[in-house]
Amino acid sequence: MFDTHAFITELADAGIQLSLVDSNLKLTSATGAPPDSQLLARIKQQKQVIIGYFKSLGGFNYSEPVVEKVTLAEGALLREEKLQEQDGQQNQWANMQLKQLSSDSAALLMVTPAVEDISTGNTWQLSPPEKEHLLYRLSRHGALLFRGTGLDSPEKVKQFAEQFITELYVSNTEHQEIANIKGVQSPVEYANEQFLLWHNENTFNHSWPSKIAFSCLKPAPLGGQTPLVDTRQFCARLPEELLSKFAELGVMYVRHYHKTDKFGLGWQTVFNTDDKEEVEKKCQQQGIVYQWRDNCRLITKAVRPAFMEHPVTREKCWVSQITHWHPLCLPQQVLGSMQAMFAVDEFPRNCLFGNGEPISGEDIALIVDAYMQAQFAFDWQAGDFLLVDNIVMAHARAPFAGDRKLCVVMGDMVTF
Protein backbone atom coordinates (compact mmCIF):
# COMPACT_ATOMS: atom_id res chain seq x y z
CA MET A 1 0.00 0.00 0.00
CA PHE A 2 1.25 3.47 -0.92
CA ASP A 3 2.26 5.42 2.23
CA THR A 4 1.37 9.01 1.34
CA HIS A 5 2.72 10.54 4.54
CA ALA A 6 6.09 8.78 4.15
CA PHE A 7 6.33 9.85 0.51
CA ILE A 8 5.63 13.52 1.29
CA THR A 9 8.24 13.35 4.06
CA GLU A 10 10.70 11.90 1.53
CA LEU A 11 9.97 14.82 -0.80
CA ALA A 12 10.43 17.33 2.04
CA ASP A 13 13.84 15.78 2.80
CA ALA A 14 14.72 16.38 -0.85
CA GLY A 15 13.68 20.03 -0.59
CA ILE A 16 10.40 19.54 -2.42
CA GLN A 17 7.05 20.70 -1.06
CA LEU A 18 3.63 19.62 -2.31
CA SER A 19 0.54 21.68 -1.57
CA LEU A 20 -3.10 21.55 -2.62
CA VAL A 21 -4.38 24.57 -4.56
CA ASP A 22 -7.88 24.51 -6.06
CA SER A 23 -7.94 20.69 -5.97
CA ASN A 24 -4.66 20.46 -7.88
CA LEU A 25 -1.16 19.68 -6.65
CA LYS A 26 1.39 22.48 -6.56
CA LEU A 27 5.06 21.54 -6.44
CA THR A 28 7.68 23.88 -4.97
CA SER A 29 11.43 23.22 -4.96
CA ALA A 30 13.64 24.84 -2.31
CA THR A 31 16.53 24.97 -4.80
CA GLY A 32 14.49 26.07 -7.79
CA ALA A 33 15.53 22.95 -9.68
CA PRO A 34 12.84 20.48 -10.81
CA PRO A 35 12.68 17.05 -9.11
CA ASP A 36 14.37 14.14 -10.77
CA SER A 37 12.31 12.21 -13.32
CA GLN A 38 11.69 9.20 -11.02
CA LEU A 39 10.20 11.32 -8.25
CA LEU A 40 8.11 13.23 -10.76
CA ALA A 41 6.80 9.98 -12.22
CA ARG A 42 5.79 8.72 -8.76
CA ILE A 43 3.97 12.00 -8.07
CA LYS A 44 2.01 11.69 -11.32
CA GLN A 45 1.26 8.02 -10.68
CA GLN A 46 -0.11 8.65 -7.19
CA LYS A 47 -1.65 12.06 -7.91
CA GLN A 48 -5.25 11.20 -6.93
CA VAL A 49 -4.13 9.39 -3.77
CA ILE A 50 -2.06 12.41 -2.70
CA ILE A 51 -4.93 14.82 -3.44
CA GLY A 52 -7.27 12.66 -1.34
CA TYR A 53 -4.74 12.75 1.51
CA PHE A 54 -4.59 16.55 1.45
CA LYS A 55 -8.38 16.84 1.34
CA SER A 56 -8.66 14.60 4.39
CA LEU A 57 -6.53 17.21 6.18
CA GLY A 58 -8.74 20.07 5.06
CA GLY A 59 -6.27 21.20 2.40
CA PHE A 60 -3.32 21.49 4.76
CA ASN A 61 -0.11 22.52 2.98
CA TYR A 62 2.37 20.02 4.31
CA SER A 63 5.87 21.15 5.32
CA GLU A 64 7.79 19.37 8.04
CA PRO A 65 9.65 21.66 10.46
CA VAL A 66 13.40 21.94 10.43
CA VAL A 67 15.05 21.51 13.83
CA GLU A 68 17.44 24.41 14.41
CA LYS A 69 18.92 23.76 17.84
CA VAL A 70 18.43 21.85 21.07
CA THR A 71 18.24 23.40 24.52
CA LEU A 72 17.52 22.05 27.98
CA ALA A 73 14.64 23.83 29.69
CA GLU A 74 11.64 23.28 31.98
CA GLY A 75 12.98 19.91 33.09
CA ALA A 76 12.63 18.33 29.65
CA LEU A 77 14.18 18.45 26.22
CA LEU A 78 12.85 21.31 24.14
CA ARG A 79 13.52 21.14 20.43
CA GLU A 80 13.18 24.59 18.93
CA GLU A 81 11.59 24.44 15.53
CA LYS A 82 11.34 26.85 12.66
CA LEU A 83 9.06 26.01 9.75
CA GLN A 84 10.64 26.05 6.30
CA GLU A 85 10.35 29.24 4.34
CA GLN A 86 8.22 28.80 1.23
CA ASP A 87 8.85 30.28 -2.22
CA GLY A 88 11.66 32.42 -0.81
CA GLN A 89 9.14 34.45 1.21
CA GLN A 90 9.25 35.29 4.91
CA ASN A 91 8.22 32.50 7.30
CA GLN A 92 4.40 32.25 6.99
CA TRP A 93 3.97 31.64 10.73
CA ALA A 94 4.23 35.30 11.71
CA ASN A 95 2.26 34.95 14.93
CA MET A 96 3.68 31.83 16.57
CA GLN A 97 6.75 29.78 17.42
CA LEU A 98 6.76 26.01 17.91
CA LYS A 99 8.72 23.97 20.43
CA GLN A 100 8.45 20.27 20.99
CA LEU A 101 8.38 19.21 24.63
CA SER A 102 9.74 15.66 24.65
CA SER A 103 9.48 12.94 27.25
CA ASP A 104 9.96 9.20 27.43
CA SER A 105 6.39 8.54 26.36
CA ALA A 106 5.23 11.33 24.09
CA ALA A 107 5.94 14.68 22.49
CA LEU A 108 3.79 17.67 23.44
CA LEU A 109 3.98 20.57 21.03
CA MET A 110 4.31 23.95 22.74
CA VAL A 111 3.08 27.02 20.86
CA THR A 112 4.11 30.53 21.92
CA PRO A 113 3.47 33.98 20.42
CA ALA A 114 6.12 35.26 18.05
CA VAL A 115 6.16 38.51 20.01
CA GLU A 116 6.89 38.50 23.72
CA ASP A 117 4.05 40.78 24.76
CA ILE A 118 0.35 40.59 23.89
CA SER A 119 -1.39 43.91 24.37
CA THR A 120 -3.64 44.09 27.40
CA GLY A 121 -7.26 43.32 26.53
CA ASN A 122 -6.41 41.58 23.26
CA THR A 123 -6.74 37.89 22.43
CA TRP A 124 -3.93 36.21 20.50
CA GLN A 125 -5.22 35.82 16.95
CA LEU A 126 -3.78 33.25 14.57
CA SER A 127 -4.04 33.32 10.79
CA PRO A 128 -6.16 30.68 8.97
CA PRO A 129 -3.03 28.86 7.64
CA GLU A 130 -1.55 28.80 11.15
CA LYS A 131 -4.75 27.39 12.63
CA GLU A 132 -4.97 24.81 9.85
CA HIS A 133 -1.41 23.71 10.48
CA LEU A 134 -1.94 23.50 14.24
CA LEU A 135 -5.09 21.41 13.89
CA TYR A 136 -3.16 18.95 11.76
CA ARG A 137 -0.36 18.87 14.32
CA LEU A 138 -2.99 18.30 17.00
CA SER A 139 -4.00 15.03 15.34
CA ARG A 140 -0.37 13.90 15.28
CA HIS A 141 0.74 15.02 18.76
CA GLY A 142 -2.60 14.62 20.50
CA ALA A 143 -2.23 17.89 22.41
CA LEU A 144 -0.94 21.44 21.97
CA LEU A 145 0.17 23.62 24.86
CA PHE A 146 -0.18 27.36 24.18
CA ARG A 147 1.96 29.40 26.57
CA GLY A 148 2.24 33.18 26.94
CA THR A 149 -1.28 33.70 25.64
CA GLY A 150 -2.34 36.48 28.01
CA LEU A 151 -5.58 34.58 28.74
CA ASP A 152 -6.74 35.79 32.15
CA SER A 153 -10.54 35.52 32.06
CA PRO A 154 -13.21 33.02 30.99
CA GLU A 155 -14.32 35.44 28.26
CA LYS A 156 -10.85 35.48 26.69
CA VAL A 157 -10.58 31.71 27.03
CA LYS A 158 -13.78 31.27 25.03
CA GLN A 159 -12.60 33.68 22.32
CA PHE A 160 -9.30 31.85 21.97
CA ALA A 161 -10.92 28.40 22.02
CA GLU A 162 -13.30 29.32 19.22
CA GLN A 163 -10.33 29.66 16.88
CA PHE A 164 -9.93 25.85 17.07
CA ILE A 165 -13.29 24.46 18.17
CA THR A 166 -15.95 25.26 15.58
CA GLU A 167 -19.04 24.27 17.59
CA LEU A 168 -18.83 24.49 21.38
CA TYR A 169 -20.57 21.89 23.53
CA VAL A 170 -22.96 24.08 25.52
CA SER A 171 -25.39 21.46 26.87
CA ASN A 172 -22.96 19.45 28.99
CA THR A 173 -24.76 18.68 32.25
CA GLU A 174 -21.76 16.84 33.75
CA HIS A 175 -19.85 20.15 34.22
CA GLN A 176 -20.87 23.47 35.74
CA GLU A 177 -20.98 26.58 33.57
CA ILE A 178 -18.69 29.45 34.63
CA ALA A 179 -20.09 32.97 35.02
CA ASN A 180 -23.04 32.19 32.69
CA ILE A 181 -20.67 32.02 29.73
CA LYS A 182 -22.03 29.42 27.31
CA GLY A 183 -19.49 26.72 26.56
CA VAL A 184 -17.04 27.64 29.35
CA GLN A 185 -17.22 25.21 32.25
CA SER A 186 -15.42 24.27 35.43
CA PRO A 187 -13.55 20.96 35.72
CA VAL A 188 -15.50 18.05 37.16
CA GLU A 189 -15.75 18.22 40.95
CA TYR A 190 -13.45 15.71 42.63
CA ALA A 191 -11.61 15.64 45.95
CA ASN A 192 -8.44 17.74 45.76
CA GLU A 193 -6.35 15.09 47.55
CA GLN A 194 -7.32 12.32 45.11
CA PHE A 195 -5.89 11.45 41.68
CA LEU A 196 -8.66 11.71 39.07
CA LEU A 197 -7.87 8.81 36.77
CA TRP A 198 -7.32 8.88 33.02
CA HIS A 199 -10.22 9.08 30.60
CA ASN A 200 -11.36 10.35 27.22
CA GLU A 201 -13.99 12.96 27.97
CA ASN A 202 -17.68 11.91 27.80
CA THR A 203 -17.04 8.77 25.73
CA PHE A 204 -19.72 6.90 27.68
CA ASN A 205 -22.21 8.96 25.64
CA HIS A 206 -23.47 8.36 22.12
CA SER A 207 -22.11 11.76 21.04
CA TRP A 208 -19.08 13.33 22.65
CA PRO A 209 -16.51 16.10 22.03
CA SER A 210 -13.60 15.43 19.69
CA LYS A 211 -11.71 18.37 21.19
CA ILE A 212 -11.35 19.59 24.77
CA ALA A 213 -9.40 22.59 26.00
CA PHE A 214 -8.16 23.48 29.48
CA SER A 215 -7.05 26.99 30.35
CA CYS A 216 -5.24 27.84 33.57
CA LEU A 217 -6.25 31.10 35.23
CA LYS A 218 -4.47 30.22 38.48
CA PRO A 219 -2.14 27.22 38.97
CA ALA A 220 -2.20 25.35 42.26
CA PRO A 221 0.81 26.11 44.49
CA LEU A 222 1.38 22.36 44.75
CA GLY A 223 0.36 19.65 42.27
CA GLY A 224 -2.74 19.93 40.10
CA GLN A 225 -1.09 18.89 36.82
CA THR A 226 -3.20 17.47 33.99
CA PRO A 227 -1.43 14.20 33.08
CA LEU A 228 -1.87 13.13 29.46
CA VAL A 229 -1.77 9.69 27.87
CA ASP A 230 -1.40 9.07 24.15
CA THR A 231 -3.78 6.13 23.81
CA ARG A 232 -1.81 4.78 20.86
CA GLN A 233 1.09 4.24 23.25
CA PHE A 234 -1.30 3.04 25.95
CA CYS A 235 -2.57 0.27 23.64
CA ALA A 236 0.99 -0.80 22.85
CA ARG A 237 1.34 -1.74 26.54
CA LEU A 238 -1.75 -3.99 26.68
CA PRO A 239 -2.02 -7.65 25.62
CA GLU A 240 -3.43 -8.04 22.11
CA GLU A 241 -5.96 -10.56 23.41
CA LEU A 242 -7.46 -8.00 25.80
CA LEU A 243 -7.53 -5.26 23.14
CA SER A 244 -9.28 -7.63 20.72
CA LYS A 245 -11.89 -8.51 23.32
CA PHE A 246 -12.70 -4.85 23.93
CA ALA A 247 -12.76 -4.20 20.18
CA GLU A 248 -15.26 -7.02 19.71
CA LEU A 249 -17.51 -6.46 22.73
CA GLY A 250 -17.17 -2.77 23.61
CA VAL A 251 -17.85 -1.40 27.09
CA MET A 252 -21.17 -1.41 28.96
CA TYR A 253 -21.59 1.61 31.22
CA VAL A 254 -24.11 1.06 34.03
CA ARG A 255 -25.44 3.93 36.12
CA HIS A 256 -27.77 3.95 39.13
CA TYR A 257 -29.33 7.39 39.53
CA HIS A 258 -31.23 8.90 42.39
CA LYS A 259 -33.59 11.74 41.54
CA THR A 260 -31.34 14.41 43.02
CA ASP A 261 -27.56 14.81 43.44
CA LYS A 262 -27.30 12.42 46.39
CA PHE A 263 -24.73 9.85 45.24
CA GLY A 264 -23.18 11.55 42.27
CA LEU A 265 -25.31 13.57 39.87
CA GLY A 266 -29.02 12.77 39.88
CA TRP A 267 -31.03 12.01 36.77
CA GLN A 268 -32.72 15.42 36.91
CA THR A 269 -29.30 17.07 36.60
CA VAL A 270 -27.83 14.77 33.95
CA PHE A 271 -30.94 14.77 31.72
CA ASN A 272 -31.77 18.40 32.57
CA THR A 273 -35.44 17.64 33.21
CA ASP A 274 -37.77 16.32 35.89
CA ASP A 275 -40.09 14.81 33.28
CA LYS A 276 -39.70 11.02 33.15
CA GLU A 277 -41.12 10.81 29.63
CA GLU A 278 -38.49 13.29 28.46
CA VAL A 279 -35.79 11.18 30.13
CA GLU A 280 -37.08 8.06 28.35
CA LYS A 281 -37.11 9.90 25.01
CA LYS A 282 -33.50 10.99 25.47
CA CYS A 283 -32.46 7.46 26.43
CA GLN A 284 -34.05 6.05 23.28
CA GLN A 285 -32.34 8.68 21.12
CA GLN A 286 -28.93 7.91 22.67
CA GLY A 287 -29.08 4.11 22.63
CA ILE A 288 -29.51 3.80 26.40
CA VAL A 289 -31.51 0.97 28.00
CA TYR A 290 -33.38 2.31 31.04
CA GLN A 291 -35.37 0.97 33.98
CA TRP A 292 -37.25 2.83 36.72
CA ARG A 293 -37.22 1.58 40.31
CA ASP A 294 -39.12 2.76 43.38
CA ASN A 295 -40.75 5.44 41.23
CA CYS A 296 -37.79 7.82 41.46
CA ARG A 297 -34.61 5.78 40.88
CA LEU A 298 -33.28 5.22 37.39
CA ILE A 299 -30.93 2.52 36.08
CA THR A 300 -29.31 3.00 32.66
CA LYS A 301 -27.10 0.73 30.57
CA ALA A 302 -25.27 1.86 27.45
CA VAL A 303 -22.85 -0.19 25.34
CA ARG A 304 -20.24 1.96 23.59
CA PRO A 305 -17.27 1.03 21.40
CA ALA A 306 -13.86 0.92 23.07
CA PHE A 307 -12.18 2.22 19.89
CA MET A 308 -12.82 4.88 17.27
CA GLU A 309 -11.09 5.50 13.95
CA HIS A 310 -9.52 8.94 13.93
CA PRO A 311 -11.09 11.05 11.14
CA VAL A 312 -7.73 12.53 10.07
CA THR A 313 -5.04 9.92 10.74
CA ARG A 314 -7.34 6.87 10.26
CA GLU A 315 -5.67 5.29 13.29
CA LYS A 316 -7.73 3.08 15.60
CA CYS A 317 -7.76 4.93 18.93
CA TRP A 318 -8.79 3.71 22.39
CA VAL A 319 -11.62 5.87 23.75
CA SER A 320 -13.06 4.81 27.08
CA GLN A 321 -13.91 5.82 30.62
CA ILE A 322 -13.23 2.44 32.25
CA THR A 323 -11.05 3.85 35.03
CA HIS A 324 -13.78 6.41 35.81
CA TRP A 325 -16.51 3.81 36.12
CA HIS A 326 -15.05 0.56 37.43
CA PRO A 327 -15.38 0.20 41.24
CA LEU A 328 -11.87 -1.26 41.57
CA CYS A 329 -10.50 2.08 40.37
CA LEU A 330 -11.97 3.91 43.35
CA PRO A 331 -9.69 4.89 46.25
CA GLN A 332 -9.74 2.14 48.88
CA GLN A 333 -11.54 4.22 51.49
CA VAL A 334 -14.22 5.29 49.00
CA LEU A 335 -14.63 1.71 47.75
CA GLY A 336 -15.06 0.49 51.33
CA SER A 337 -17.77 3.07 51.97
CA MET A 338 -19.57 2.11 48.75
CA GLN A 339 -19.45 -1.57 49.63
CA ALA A 340 -21.00 -0.77 53.02
CA MET A 341 -23.90 1.13 51.38
CA PHE A 342 -24.58 -0.76 48.14
CA ALA A 343 -24.65 -4.25 46.73
CA VAL A 344 -22.05 -4.72 44.00
CA ASP A 345 -24.69 -4.58 41.26
CA GLU A 346 -26.16 -1.34 42.67
CA PHE A 347 -23.06 0.88 42.75
CA PRO A 348 -23.76 4.39 41.39
CA ARG A 349 -21.41 3.58 38.49
CA ASN A 350 -19.97 0.39 37.05
CA CYS A 351 -18.68 -0.86 33.74
CA LEU A 352 -18.55 -4.30 32.14
CA PHE A 353 -17.65 -5.81 28.81
CA GLY A 354 -20.35 -5.06 26.27
CA ASN A 355 -21.90 -8.52 26.68
CA GLY A 356 -22.36 -7.99 30.42
CA GLU A 357 -19.29 -10.01 31.46
CA PRO A 358 -17.40 -8.43 34.40
CA ILE A 359 -14.05 -6.79 33.70
CA SER A 360 -11.74 -8.67 36.06
CA GLY A 361 -9.41 -7.21 38.63
CA GLU A 362 -6.50 -8.59 36.61
CA ASP A 363 -7.68 -6.72 33.50
CA ILE A 364 -8.17 -3.50 35.47
CA ALA A 365 -4.64 -3.84 36.88
CA LEU A 366 -3.25 -4.16 33.33
CA ILE A 367 -5.21 -1.12 32.18
CA VAL A 368 -4.15 1.06 35.12
CA ASP A 369 -0.52 0.00 34.74
CA ALA A 370 -0.54 0.82 31.01
CA TYR A 371 -1.93 4.28 31.72
CA MET A 372 0.69 4.89 34.42
CA GLN A 373 3.54 3.87 32.12
CA ALA A 374 2.33 6.04 29.24
CA GLN A 375 1.37 9.22 31.12
CA PHE A 376 3.34 12.46 31.07
CA ALA A 377 2.65 15.89 32.54
CA PHE A 378 3.81 19.50 32.81
CA ASP A 379 3.40 22.18 35.47
CA TRP A 380 0.66 24.68 34.73
CA GLN A 381 1.49 28.38 34.37
CA ALA A 382 -1.05 31.19 34.52
CA GLY A 383 -2.41 31.82 31.02
CA ASP A 384 -1.62 28.33 29.69
CA PHE A 385 -4.11 26.90 27.21
CA LEU A 386 -4.03 23.14 26.54
CA LEU A 387 -5.87 21.94 23.42
CA VAL A 388 -6.43 18.16 23.47
CA ASP A 389 -7.54 15.80 20.73
CA ASN A 390 -10.06 13.81 22.78
CA ILE A 391 -9.87 10.87 20.38
CA VAL A 392 -6.09 10.46 20.59
CA MET A 393 -5.36 11.63 24.12
CA ALA A 394 -6.73 10.70 27.55
CA HIS A 395 -6.29 13.08 30.47
CA ALA A 396 -6.32 12.95 34.25
CA ARG A 397 -5.86 15.32 37.20
CA ALA A 398 -3.14 15.09 39.81
CA PRO A 399 -3.89 15.81 43.50
CA PHE A 400 -3.27 19.39 44.56
CA ALA A 401 -3.18 21.75 47.52
CA GLY A 402 -4.30 25.36 47.61
CA ASP A 403 -6.39 27.31 45.12
CA ARG A 404 -6.53 26.14 41.49
CA LYS A 405 -8.65 27.75 38.75
CA LEU A 406 -9.08 26.11 35.36
CA CYS A 407 -11.64 26.67 32.60
CA VAL A 408 -12.80 23.86 30.32
CA VAL A 409 -14.11 24.27 26.79
CA MET A 410 -15.09 21.36 24.57
CA GLY A 411 -16.89 20.73 21.30
CA ASP A 412 -16.85 19.54 17.67
CA MET A 413 -18.92 16.52 18.58
CA VAL A 414 -18.45 13.06 17.10
CA THR A 415 -20.86 10.13 17.27
CA PHE A 416 -20.30 6.42 17.69
Steps between C-alpha positions, in 0.01 A plus 500: 500500500625847408601695815411859411635653820837324461524607136430867578761483777746355247427792267546751784841345576588560135396865526172451317165616636158392375191706574136487395372802306150494350494118509828477309850422623755780509867406512762734647875434501721662765789513251296610201604188311231253387484157670669209334294307245438199730351712777291691249369175354399374846318828569304469175425133564363563849346841428140414598612319816707802607213741426266284710753509785515880494121529489472276805713761679279786388747613234795529736821603322748250633850613601692322772686729742875528497665457840739790558648435843451309823481655845428365846212678671200445729634163611465342156655512157367786292567483129466845350341485160475741213272416209658504155471819304287456189563648155781714641248703702511584870397221739118475469457439874526866598303465822642188664807295585501123549696296752473130556493394864636145502474228760548126518143434393384779273571835340285799595519790259533838671377807312603851606436845350765628263504825696573499871216728604130481413326832548275518803138423413585326173467131417781332307371461145644243262474507122288236318813318367648494851180359648478242222856390563447479876185291465693254287780492756237443768399173334863387494611612848166460674537827691629855456611718789465874432714704739528878537148552370394778737176310573384621841120473491233250393389742227847504343527123534180456300618741229830317465338155505262592220797534266540119519164361610234580241191401701521522879326240715261719699257238635743299712320423826800316650691831547398832652489811283729787606360852539205422267737483204364240258754230425745592779482257790680406818687169529305209644475517879730249668684493832817710481709235679403223256643413157223526239579210270555507125210520258386627162237761575131395483564186293232313695251706296374440148636840392803657661757777438791433266689794650536622858695800623624589848611851587681585822399826666678412825733200549494313829801576723557125526398229252190528283665396172289358217677173409456393138510156341537438128262206466697365205790446739261380770373223269856393421535406869191275514473134394359461149247248630350756739493774234325263258239412760419866561494565125250218453275556802534869588432637848168499687458802726248445781367787709267502801344844540310651786264784415725767648878540542526261795757243385655670203287702260129420501299424189331841514842665469647270235189500277417863585133424564267368768268349239539121487358479148763748383770289667371188322497684166861609546604147596341359185671763284841423655485120496457469877300217660313634804301366794312686774503375859310618807337768285796738523818296442633444151735230369662548158721273291683613188742295289761715325797407281841489667668630182436766238673562168657844498343711221836648393769239567270195452667342803294279731497685833397378846217716636356394833415601854568162663718641778227756578227240531646175631467464881851354533637834380353683798728598790495225763320708761232607251459142375457378858229758564320404178512132588345580839210690336432311176493151359760453227236514226353824641810722508430851364735419210644181356629375169513156340590349167230575246345154541454553874807298604689658794835664430731312736733646757791362298382687189451822697853466641639468145304804385606718794863394462498582127361846571762561770785398270379717212404818688697824495431843647616861527459768766226750426583870464246781515364563150579151367251357252508124433316380188444122505389264226248301705519206260878459521573617853363407843544738792497487878546737795772477761425572869562858606509736796388861509291695251486383137288661226457336161244556224384219272369541147402209278320437173504381137293198591547154352259207517556129542 
